[in-house]
C-alpha cells in the first residue's frame, strides 16, 4: 500500500507541487521550517490512521461494492472531521466547526485518492503539500478565533468543502485503466474477487 506507480501524470503532478512549494518558499522563507514541520507532522500520521487503518478496515467490512466504498469513504471522512474537534483547545467553537466542515471535503478527496491509486503515499503527499501550502501562506496559527459566523467565512468554507467533494468524485469516476486499485489489491490478496 506504499507503492506509487509513476505514470507521466503522477510525475507531472509531483513536479508541479515541488515547483509550487519552491516558489512559495522563496516568497515566505521565514515560514519554510514551520510549513515543513506542519506538513510532515500532520500528513503522514493522519493519513496512516484515517485512510490506512480506518478506511482500510471499513473497506474490508463493507466489501468492494460501489456502495460499500462510498459508505466507507463517508464514515472515514466523518471520523477525520470529528478528530479535528480536538482543536477546540486552541480556538472557539465557531472556528472549530468551520474547520471540521472544511477538512471533511479534504478528507473525502484524500480517501478517494487512496481508493483510486491503491497507494497510501499518494494521499500522504497530497495532504503534506496542502498543509505545507496553507502554512507557508498563513503561518502556523496558534489560536484562531472567528468573531461570529459571518456569511463570507461560511461561504468560503462551504465552497472549499464542495470543491474537494467534487474533486474526490472526479477522482473516483476518472477513466484510467484499472478502476479502483485499492479494492482490487485488497480483495486479490485475500483471494476474494
N, CA and C of each residue as an Amber inpcrd file, in Angstrom:
protein
   579
   0.8060000  -1.2140000   0.0000000   0.0000000   0.0000000   0.0000000
   0.8480000   1.2770000   0.0000000   2.1600000   1.1210000  -0.0820000
   3.0350000   2.2900000  -0.1320000   3.7410000   2.4150000  -1.4790000
   3.2670000   1.7040000  -2.4740000   3.8770000   1.7390000  -3.7930000
   3.1950000   2.8200000  -4.6360000   4.0080000   3.5500000  -5.3780000
   3.4650000   4.5390000  -6.3070000   3.7930000   4.0710000  -7.7150000
   2.7970000   4.0690000  -8.5630000   3.0240000   3.7880000  -9.9700000
   3.2930000   5.1410000 -10.6350000   4.5100000   5.3260000 -11.0780000
   4.9230000   6.6120000 -11.6180000   4.5530000   6.7430000 -13.0910000
   3.3090000   7.0710000 -13.3190000   2.8810000   7.3680000 -14.6860000
   3.3340000   8.7920000 -15.0090000   3.2130000   9.1680000 -16.2440000
   3.5740000  10.5360000 -16.6290000   2.7340000  11.5500000 -15.8640000
   1.4740000  11.2390000 -15.6740000   0.5680000  12.1380000 -14.9470000
   1.0490000  12.3290000 -13.5100000   1.4460000  11.2410000 -12.8430000
   1.9280000  11.3200000 -11.4630000   3.1900000  12.1710000 -11.3950000
   4.1210000  11.9290000 -12.2930000   5.3770000  12.6890000 -12.3100000
   5.0900000  14.1690000 -12.5710000   4.1700000  14.4700000 -13.4840000
   3.8030000  15.8600000 -13.7660000   3.2600000  16.5560000 -12.5250000
   2.3560000  15.8900000 -11.8230000   1.7790000  16.4880000 -10.6160000
   2.8320000  16.6870000  -9.5320000   3.7200000  15.7310000  -9.3600000
   4.7850000  15.8890000  -8.3680000   5.7010000  17.0580000  -8.7100000
   6.0280000  17.2190000  -9.9770000   6.8660000  18.3410000 -10.4000000
   6.1530000  19.6690000 -10.1600000   4.8660000  19.7350000 -10.4870000
   4.0820000  20.9580000 -10.2530000   4.0580000  21.2940000  -8.7680000
   3.8260000  20.2950000  -7.9230000   3.7890000  20.5360000  -6.4810000
   5.1490000  20.9870000  -5.9540000   6.2150000  20.3730000  -6.4160000
   7.5570000  20.7660000  -5.9730000   7.8970000  22.1880000  -6.4090000
   7.6300000  22.5290000  -7.6530000   7.9110000  23.8790000  -8.1390000
   7.0780000  24.9020000  -7.3770000   5.8060000  24.5920000  -7.1430000
   4.9400000  25.4930000  -6.3710000   5.4790000  25.6940000  -4.9630000
   5.9420000  24.6120000  -4.3460000   6.4950000  24.7060000  -2.9890000
   7.7380000  25.5730000  -2.9620000   8.5970000  25.3990000  -3.9400000
   9.8260000  26.1980000  -4.0030000   9.4880000  27.6710000  -4.1960000
   8.5580000  27.9660000  -5.0960000   8.1780000  29.3640000  -5.3320000
   7.5600000  30.0000000  -4.0930000   6.6630000  29.2820000  -3.4320000
   6.0510000  29.8160000  -2.2130000   7.0920000  30.0030000  -1.1210000
   8.0550000  29.1020000  -1.0450000   9.1080000  29.2060000  -0.0290000
  10.0100000  30.4080000  -0.2740000  10.2150000  30.7640000  -1.5290000
  11.0320000  31.9350000  -1.8520000  10.3710000  33.2060000  -1.3320000
   9.0380000  33.2830000  -1.4430000   8.3260000  34.4820000  -1.0120000
   8.1120000  34.5380000   0.5020000   8.1530000  33.4070000   1.1700000
   7.9740000  33.3570000   2.6280000   9.0310000  32.4540000   3.2660000
  10.3060000  32.7760000   3.1160000  11.3510000  31.8680000   3.6230000
  11.3170000  31.6900000   5.1370000  10.8210000  32.6910000   5.8550000
  10.7730000  32.5880000   7.3220000   9.7820000  31.5310000   7.8010000
   8.8620000  31.1230000   6.9400000   7.8630000  30.1130000   7.3170000
   8.1980000  28.7090000   6.8040000   9.3090000  28.5680000   6.0910000
   9.6370000  27.2860000   5.4740000   9.6980000  26.1470000   6.4820000
  10.4450000  26.3190000   7.5740000  10.6460000  25.2160000   8.5170000
   9.3600000  24.8480000   9.2440000   8.5490000  25.8550000   9.6040000
   7.2890000  25.5070000  10.2630000   6.3210000  24.8430000   9.2790000
   6.3500000  25.2640000   8.0120000   5.4940000  24.6270000   6.9950000
   5.9280000  23.1830000   6.7650000   7.2250000  22.9660000   6.7270000
   7.7560000  21.6110000   6.5640000   7.3630000  20.7390000   7.7640000
   7.4600000  21.3120000   8.9670000   7.0830000  20.5690000  10.1750000
   5.5940000  20.2470000  10.1920000   4.7590000  21.2500000   9.9490000
   3.2980000  21.0400000   9.9680000   2.8940000  20.0380000   8.8950000
   3.4190000  20.1900000   7.6970000   3.0960000  19.2550000   6.6180000
   3.4390000  17.8250000   6.9810000   4.6140000  17.6310000   7.5540000
   5.0590000  16.2820000   7.9100000   4.3200000  15.7470000   9.1310000
   4.2240000  16.5670000  10.1770000   3.6230000  16.1140000  11.4350000
   2.1410000  15.8000000  11.2910000   1.4570000  16.4860000  10.3970000
   0.0210000  16.2330000  10.2230000  -0.2450000  15.1670000   9.1660000
   0.3830000  15.2910000   8.0250000   0.0190000  14.4550000   6.8760000
   0.2870000  12.9760000   7.0870000   1.4740000  12.6230000   7.4760000
   1.8330000  11.2090000   7.4950000   1.0890000  10.4100000   8.5700000
   1.0500000  10.8580000   9.8260000   0.2860000  10.0630000  10.8020000
  -1.2280000  10.0920000  10.5550000  -1.7680000  11.2520000  10.1690000
  -3.2130000  11.3330000   9.9260000  -3.6240000  10.4430000   8.7650000
  -2.8540000  10.4270000   7.7030000  -3.1920000   9.5580000   6.5670000
  -3.0560000   8.0850000   6.9320000  -2.0350000   7.7580000   7.6780000
  -1.8570000   6.3670000   8.1000000  -3.0540000   5.9110000   8.9400000
  -3.4960000   6.7650000   9.8610000  -4.6070000   6.4020000  10.7480000
  -5.9470000   6.4280000  10.0050000  -6.2750000   7.5480000   9.3540000
  -7.6200000   7.7140000   8.8110000  -7.8350000   7.0460000   7.4660000
  -6.8440000   7.0430000   6.6030000  -7.0030000   6.3480000   5.3360000
  -6.4740000   4.9230000   5.4460000  -5.2840000   4.7560000   5.9980000
  -4.6840000   3.4300000   6.0660000  -5.4270000   2.4710000   6.9720000
  -5.6560000   2.8760000   8.2140000  -6.2850000   1.9690000   9.1800000
  -7.8120000   2.0130000   9.0900000  -8.4060000   3.1900000   9.3210000
  -9.8710000   3.2770000   9.3600000 -10.5200000   2.9670000   8.0110000
 -10.0810000   3.6480000   6.9640000 -10.6870000   3.4060000   5.6480000
 -10.4150000   1.9810000   5.1920000  -9.2000000   1.4860000   5.4270000
  -8.8830000   0.0980000   5.0630000  -9.7790000  -0.8970000   5.7800000
  -9.9920000  -0.6850000   7.0810000 -10.8730000  -1.5770000   7.8470000
 -12.3100000  -1.4960000   7.3350000 -12.7750000  -0.2890000   7.0990000
 -14.1490000  -0.1130000   6.6150000 -14.3420000  -0.7580000   5.2450000
 -13.3600000  -0.6270000   4.3740000 -13.4640000  -1.2470000   3.0480000
 -13.5260000  -2.7680000   3.1580000 -12.7610000  -3.3280000   4.0770000
 -12.8230000  -4.7860000   4.2730000 -14.1720000  -5.1870000   4.8690000
 -14.7180000  -4.3510000   5.7320000 -16.0010000  -4.6370000   6.3670000
 -17.1570000  -4.5340000   5.3780000 -17.1730000  -3.4750000   4.5680000
 -18.2830000  -3.2350000   3.6520000 -18.0640000  -3.8330000   2.2660000
 -16.9630000  -4.5110000   2.0720000 -16.6220000  -5.1760000   0.8010000
 -16.3740000  -4.1640000  -0.3080000 -16.1190000  -4.6570000  -1.4970000
 -15.6660000  -3.7750000  -2.5760000 -16.7860000  -3.2750000  -3.4790000
 -18.0460000  -3.4190000  -3.0730000 -19.1210000  -2.8990000  -3.9120000
 -19.0260000  -1.3750000  -3.9800000 -19.6360000  -0.8160000  -4.9950000
 -19.6310000   0.6330000  -5.1660000 -20.1860000   1.3220000  -3.9120000
 -21.2920000   0.8200000  -3.3880000 -21.9060000   1.4360000  -2.2060000
 -21.0720000   1.1930000  -0.9550000 -20.4230000   0.0550000  -0.8730000
 -19.5310000  -0.2210000   0.2560000 -18.3670000   0.7470000   0.2980000
 -17.8330000   1.0730000  -0.8770000 -16.7290000   2.0270000  -0.9550000
 -17.2110000   3.4190000  -0.5510000 -18.3710000   3.8330000  -1.0500000
 -18.9100000   5.1560000  -0.7180000 -19.1980000   5.2560000   0.7830000
 -19.8240000   4.2360000   1.3670000 -20.1090000   4.2320000   2.8070000
 -18.8040000   4.3090000   3.5910000 -17.8040000   3.5500000   3.1810000
 -16.5030000   3.5610000   3.8530000 -15.8520000   4.9360000   3.7690000
 -15.9240000   5.5630000   2.6000000 -15.3610000   6.9060000   2.4320000
 -16.0750000   7.9280000   3.3130000 -17.3940000   7.8510000   3.3750000
 -18.1620000   8.8050000   4.1760000 -17.8440000   8.6280000   5.6640000
 -17.8190000   7.3980000   6.1520000 -17.5410000   7.1600000   7.5730000
 -16.1280000   7.6040000   7.9310000 -15.1400000   7.2600000   7.0990000
 -13.7670000   7.6700000   7.4150000 -13.6070000   9.1890000   7.3320000
 -14.3590000   9.8380000   6.4450000 -14.3470000  11.2990000   6.3390000
 -14.9260000  11.9320000   7.5890000 -16.0330000  11.3890000   8.0800000
 -16.6450000  11.9070000   9.3020000 -15.6870000  11.7310000  10.4870000
 -15.0310000  10.5820000  10.5800000 -14.0620000  10.3600000  11.6580000
 -12.9080000  11.3600000  11.5770000 -12.4130000  11.6180000  10.3710000
 -11.3420000  12.5880000  10.1640000 -11.7970000  13.9790000  10.5880000
 -13.0180000  14.3410000  10.2470000 -13.5660000  15.6390000  10.6200000
 -13.7220000  15.7560000  12.1340000 -14.2840000  14.7380000  12.7530000
 -14.5110000  14.7560000  14.2060000 -13.1810000  14.8310000  14.9640000
 -12.1490000  14.1860000  14.4200000 -10.8170000  14.2510000  15.0310000
 -10.3610000  15.6970000  15.1930000 -10.7100000  16.5530000  14.2500000
 -10.3020000  17.9520000  14.3040000 -11.0770000  18.7570000  15.3530000
 -12.0750000  18.1320000  15.9790000 -12.7570000  18.8060000  17.0880000
 -11.7790000  19.0470000  18.2390000 -10.7220000  18.2530000  18.3090000
  -9.6980000  18.4330000  19.3380000  -9.0430000  19.8040000  19.2910000
  -9.1660000  20.5100000  18.1660000  -8.5880000  21.8500000  18.0590000
  -9.3680000  22.8820000  18.8550000 -10.4600000  22.4670000  19.4880000
 -11.2490000  23.3880000  20.3080000 -10.4180000  23.9600000  21.4520000
  -9.3460000  23.2610000  21.8260000  -8.5000000  23.7690000  22.9070000
  -7.7420000  25.0330000  22.4970000  -7.5970000  25.2810000  21.1820000
  -6.8690000  26.4550000  20.6890000  -7.7530000  27.4740000  19.9790000
  -9.0260000  27.1860000  19.8500000  -9.8930000  28.0940000  19.1110000
 -11.3140000  27.9850000  19.6310000 -12.1560000  28.9300000  19.2480000
 -13.5360000  28.9050000  19.7340000 -14.3640000  27.8810000  18.9520000
 -15.5760000  27.6410000  19.4140000 -16.4360000  26.6050000  18.8360000
 -16.7780000  26.9100000  17.3730000 -16.9890000  28.1910000  17.0520000
 -17.3260000  28.5530000  15.6770000 -16.1890000  28.1890000  14.7220000
 -14.9620000  28.5480000  15.1060000 -13.8020000  28.2370000  14.2650000
 -13.6120000  26.7300000  14.1490000 -13.8600000  26.0180000  15.2300000
 -13.7010000  24.5590000  15.2220000 -14.7070000  23.9020000  14.2900000
 -15.9570000  24.3270000  14.3570000 -16.9890000  23.7620000  13.4820000
 -16.6760000  24.0600000  12.0150000 -16.2620000  25.2780000  11.7340000
 -15.8990000  25.6260000  10.3600000 -14.7190000  24.7800000   9.8810000
 -13.7270000  24.5970000  10.7450000 -12.5780000  23.7770000  10.3640000
 -12.9990000  22.3320000  10.1190000 -13.8470000  21.7860000  10.9920000
 -14.3100000  20.4040000  10.8270000 -15.0320000  20.2360000   9.4890000
 -15.8570000  21.1920000   9.1490000 -16.5860000  21.1160000   7.8830000
 -15.6210000  21.2260000   6.7040000 -14.6580000  22.1310000   6.7930000
 -13.6880000  22.3010000   5.7180000 -12.8250000  21.0710000   5.5040000
 -12.3440000  20.4680000   6.5980000 -11.4690000  19.3060000   6.4350000
 -12.2450000  18.0640000   5.9970000 -13.5490000  18.0630000   6.1550000
 -14.3390000  16.9160000   5.6780000 -14.1900000  16.7590000   4.1660000
 -14.2490000  17.8540000   3.4450000 -14.0770000  17.7860000   1.9920000
 -12.6890000  17.3020000   1.6090000 -11.6860000  17.8010000   2.3090000
 -10.3120000  17.3800000   2.0490000 -10.1510000  15.8940000   2.3660000
 -10.7110000  15.4700000   3.5020000 -10.6260000  14.0600000   3.8860000
 -11.2840000  13.1410000   2.8720000 -12.4130000  13.5680000   2.3280000
 -13.0920000  12.7730000   1.3020000 -12.2160000  12.6440000   0.0560000
 -11.6420000  13.7640000  -0.3750000 -10.7900000  13.7310000  -1.5600000
  -9.5690000  12.8370000  -1.3360000  -8.9520000  12.9300000  -0.1570000
  -7.7730000  12.1020000   0.1340000  -8.1490000  10.6190000   0.1610000
  -9.3270000  10.3040000   0.7040000  -9.8010000   8.9230000   0.6960000
 -10.0240000   8.4280000  -0.7310000 -10.5620000   9.2890000  -1.5840000
 -10.7740000   8.9230000  -2.9890000  -9.4420000   8.6740000  -3.6930000
  -8.4430000   9.4850000  -3.3800000  -7.1090000   9.2620000  -3.9450000
  -6.5740000   7.8870000  -3.5490000  -6.7730000   7.5220000  -2.2920000
  -6.2890000   6.2260000  -1.8090000  -7.0140000   5.0740000  -2.4970000
  -8.3390000   5.1790000  -2.5880000  -9.1270000   4.1280000  -3.2380000
  -8.7350000   4.0100000  -4.7120000  -8.5810000   5.1280000  -5.3820000
  -8.2780000   5.1150000  -6.8140000  -6.8850000   4.5720000  -7.1180000
  -5.8810000   5.0300000  -6.3340000  -4.4940000   4.6770000  -6.6590000
  -4.0110000   3.4080000  -5.9760000  -4.5960000   3.0580000  -4.8310000
  -4.1310000   1.8970000  -4.0790000  -2.8550000   2.1570000  -3.3120000
  -2.3740000   3.3930000  -3.3120000  -1.1450000   3.7490000  -2.6020000
  -1.4440000   4.7770000  -1.5270000  -1.0760000   4.4650000  -0.3070000
  -1.2600000   5.4010000   0.7970000  -0.3160000   6.5910000   0.6720000
   0.7570000   6.4260000  -0.0810000   1.7040000   7.5370000  -0.2610000
   1.0870000   8.7020000  -1.0300000   0.1910000   8.4150000  -1.9450000
  -0.4250000   9.4920000  -2.7390000  -1.2230000  10.4400000  -1.8460000
  -2.1700000   9.9650000  -1.0100000  -2.8470000  10.9220000  -0.1280000
  -1.9040000  11.5430000   0.9080000  -0.8650000  10.8150000   1.3320000
   0.1090000  11.4010000   2.2630000   0.8120000  12.5960000   1.6210000
   1.2380000  12.4230000   0.3830000   1.9200000  13.5040000  -0.3310000
   0.9670000  14.6720000  -0.5740000  -0.2580000  14.3870000  -1.0080000
  -1.2440000  15.4520000  -1.2500000  -1.5470000  16.2100000   0.0420000
  -1.7310000  15.4850000   1.1460000  -2.0090000  16.1060000   2.4430000
  -0.8200000  16.9620000   2.8820000   0.3900000  16.4190000   2.7000000
   1.5900000  17.1820000   3.0590000   1.6210000  18.5090000   2.3220000
   1.4400000  18.4750000   1.0010000   1.5230000  19.7080000   0.2230000
   0.3970000  20.6740000   0.5720000  -0.7940000  20.1660000   0.8480000
  -1.8930000  21.0480000   1.2340000  -1.5380000  21.7880000   2.5250000
  -1.1120000  21.0360000   3.5560000  -0.7390000  21.6760000   4.8250000
   0.4790000  22.5780000   4.6670000   1.4330000  22.1620000   3.8400000
   2.6180000  22.9740000   3.5820000   2.2150000  24.3120000   2.9630000
   1.3640000  24.2670000   1.9240000   0.9440000  25.4960000   1.2430000
   0.1880000  26.4270000   2.1960000  -0.7460000  25.8750000   2.9630000
  -1.5320000  26.7050000   3.8840000  -0.6170000  27.3520000   4.9170000
   0.3260000  26.5800000   5.4640000   1.2220000  27.1140000   6.4920000
   2.2100000  28.1170000   5.9100000   2.7360000  27.8600000   4.7320000
   3.7070000  28.8020000   4.1440000   3.0220000  30.1240000   3.7950000
   1.7330000  30.0630000   3.4690000   0.9990000  31.2870000   3.1210000
   0.5090000  32.0390000   4.3640000   0.0070000  31.2930000   5.3610000
  -0.6250000  31.9260000   6.5220000   0.1900000  31.8560000   7.8010000
   1.2200000  31.0340000   7.8230000   1.9520000  30.8060000   9.0670000
   1.1930000  29.8130000   9.9260000   1.8240000  29.4090000  11.0030000
   1.1850000  28.4680000  11.9200000   0.3360000  29.2650000  12.9000000
  -0.9350000  29.0070000  12.8630000  -1.8310000  29.7450000  13.7430000
  -1.9490000  28.9950000  15.0650000  -1.4660000  29.6360000  16.1230000
  -1.5360000  29.0270000  17.4480000  -2.9610000  29.1020000  17.9620000
  -3.6350000  30.1670000  17.6520000  -5.0050000  30.3520000  18.0970000
  -5.7880000  30.9990000  16.9650000  -6.9680000  30.4800000  16.6910000
  -7.7870000  31.0180000  15.6160000  -9.1760000  31.2670000  16.1700000
  -9.6130000  32.4740000  16.0880000 -10.9320000  32.8360000  16.6000000
 -11.7410000  33.4840000  15.4840000 -12.9600000  33.0330000  15.3370000
 -13.8770000  33.7720000  14.4690000 -14.8090000  34.5260000  15.4070000
 -15.0470000  35.7560000  15.1210000 -15.8950000  36.5770000  15.9810000
 -17.3370000  36.0950000  15.9330000 -17.7290000  35.6480000  14.7750000
 -19.0800000  35.1500000  14.5810000 -19.1020000  34.3620000  13.2820000
 -20.2030000  33.7090000  13.0320000 -20.3560000  33.0010000  11.7600000
 -20.7020000  34.0300000  10.6980000 -19.7170000  34.7130000  10.1830000
 -20.0190000  35.7240000   9.1780000 -20.2150000  35.0510000   7.8200000
 -21.1340000  35.5750000   7.0130000 -21.5250000  34.9230000   5.7620000
 -20.3670000  34.6450000   4.8010000 -19.3900000  35.5490000   4.7280000
 -18.2950000  35.3240000   3.7760000 -17.4130000  34.1600000   4.2240000
 -17.1840000  34.0210000   5.5210000 -16.3790000  32.9050000   6.0290000
 -17.1070000  31.5870000   5.8220000 -18.3890000  31.5710000   6.1290000
 -19.1930000  30.3610000   5.9520000 -19.2360000  29.9780000   4.4730000
 -19.4290000  30.9680000   3.6030000 -19.4620000  30.7010000   2.1610000
 -18.1460000  30.1260000   1.6700000 -17.0270000  30.6580000   2.1640000
 -15.7060000  30.1690000   1.7400000 -15.5010000  28.7200000   2.1710000
 -15.9210000  28.3810000   3.3820000 -15.7580000  27.0110000   3.8760000
 -16.6680000  26.0530000   3.1070000 -17.8950000  26.4650000   2.8360000
 -18.8090000  25.6270000   2.0560000 -18.2580000  25.4230000   0.6470000
 -17.7340000  26.4790000   0.0560000 -17.1430000  26.3720000  -1.2810000
 -15.9390000  25.4200000  -1.2610000 -15.0800000  25.5430000  -0.2530000
 -13.9330000  24.6380000  -0.1160000 -14.4120000  23.1970000  -0.0080000
 -15.4020000  22.9540000   0.8350000 -15.9520000  21.6100000   1.0100000
 -16.4620000  21.0620000  -0.3220000 -17.2520000  21.8570000  -1.0240000
 -17.8340000  21.4080000  -2.2940000 -16.7760000  21.1600000  -3.3640000
 -15.7550000  22.0050000  -3.4100000 -14.6810000  21.8140000  -4.4000000
 -13.9630000  20.5000000  -4.1470000 -13.5850000  20.2310000  -2.8910000
 -12.8670000  18.9900000  -2.5930000 -13.7670000  17.7650000  -2.7610000
 -15.0520000  17.9140000  -2.4590000 -16.0050000  16.8260000  -2.6820000
 -16.0950000  16.5140000  -4.1770000 -16.2080000  17.5400000  -4.9810000
 -16.2780000  17.3720000  -6.4380000 -14.9850000  16.7630000  -6.9900000
 -13.8420000  17.2150000  -6.4990000 -12.5690000  16.6380000  -6.9400000
 -12.5150000  15.1550000  -6.5790000 -12.9630000  14.8070000  -5.3700000
 -12.9910000  13.4040000  -4.9570000 -13.8630000  12.5600000  -5.8670000
 -15.0400000  13.0600000  -6.1950000 -15.9500000  12.3320000  -7.0930000
 -15.3120000  12.1780000  -8.4690000 -14.6600000  13.2270000  -8.9570000
 -13.9940000  13.1460000 -10.2640000 -12.8480000  12.1320000 -10.2320000
 -12.1350000  12.0620000  -9.1220000 -11.0580000  11.0760000  -8.9840000
 -11.6260000   9.6650000  -9.0860000 -12.7270000   9.4060000  -8.3760000
 -13.3320000   8.0760000  -8.4030000 -13.8810000   7.7210000  -9.7750000
 -14.3880000   8.7080000 -10.4940000 -15.0080000   8.4430000 -11.7950000
 -14.0170000   8.5160000 -12.9470000 -12.7730000   8.9030000 -12.6750000
 -11.7810000   9.0360000 -13.7500000 -11.6380000   7.7220000 -14.5000000
 -11.5350000   7.8220000 -15.7850000 -11.4860000   6.6350000 -16.6470000
 -10.0440000   6.2120000 -16.9280000  -9.3120000   5.8650000 -15.8870000
  -7.9730000   5.2970000 -16.0830000  -8.1300000   3.7990000 -16.2190000
  -7.1240000   3.1700000 -16.7540000  -7.1730000   1.7190000 -16.7880000
  -7.0630000   1.2070000 -15.3610000  -7.8380000   0.2340000 -15.0060000
  -7.7100000  -0.3960000 -13.7030000  -8.7730000  -0.0470000 -12.6890000
  -9.5100000   1.0130000 -12.8710000 -10.5570000   1.3370000 -11.9130000
 -10.0190000   1.6740000 -10.5360000 -10.6580000   1.1420000  -9.5160000
 -10.2830000   1.4300000  -8.1340000  -9.2170000   0.4330000  -7.6920000
  -8.0040000   0.8390000  -7.7320000  -6.8580000  -0.0380000  -7.4720000
  -6.8520000  -0.6030000  -6.0530000  -7.2280000   0.1800000  -5.0540000
  -7.1740000  -0.2900000  -3.6700000  -8.0790000  -1.4940000  -3.4470000
  -9.3020000  -1.4220000  -3.9430000 -10.2100000  -2.5490000  -3.7340000
  -9.7220000  -3.7870000  -4.4680000  -9.1250000  -3.6070000  -5.6510000
  -8.5480000  -4.7650000  -6.3520000  -7.4140000  -5.3750000  -5.5480000
  -6.5520000  -4.5320000  -4.9920000  -5.4270000  -5.0300000  -4.1880000
  -5.9190000  -5.7650000  -2.9420000  -6.9060000  -5.1800000  -2.2670000
  -7.3950000  -5.7650000  -1.0140000  -8.0290000  -7.1290000  -1.2480000
  -8.8270000  -7.2410000  -2.2860000  -9.5750000  -8.4700000  -2.4730000
  -8.8040000  -9.5260000  -3.2530000  -7.7800000  -9.1100000  -4.0090000
  -6.9720000 -10.1180000  -4.6800000  -6.0040000 -10.7520000  -3.6870000
  -5.5620000  -9.9990000  -2.6690000  -4.6440000 -10.5820000  -1.6820000
  -5.3590000 -11.5570000  -0.7430000  -6.6730000 -11.3780000  -0.5810000
  -7.4380000 -12.2850000   0.2680000  -8.0700000 -13.4190000  -0.5310000
  -7.8750000 -13.4090000  -1.8260000  -8.4830000 -14.4490000  -2.6650000
  -9.9520000 -14.1880000  -2.9380000 -10.4600000 -13.0090000  -2.5860000
 -11.8630000 -12.6620000  -2.8210000 -11.9140000 -11.6810000  -3.9820000
 -12.6280000 -11.9700000  -4.9880000 -12.7880000 -11.0380000  -6.1030000
 -14.2110000 -10.5900000  -6.2050000
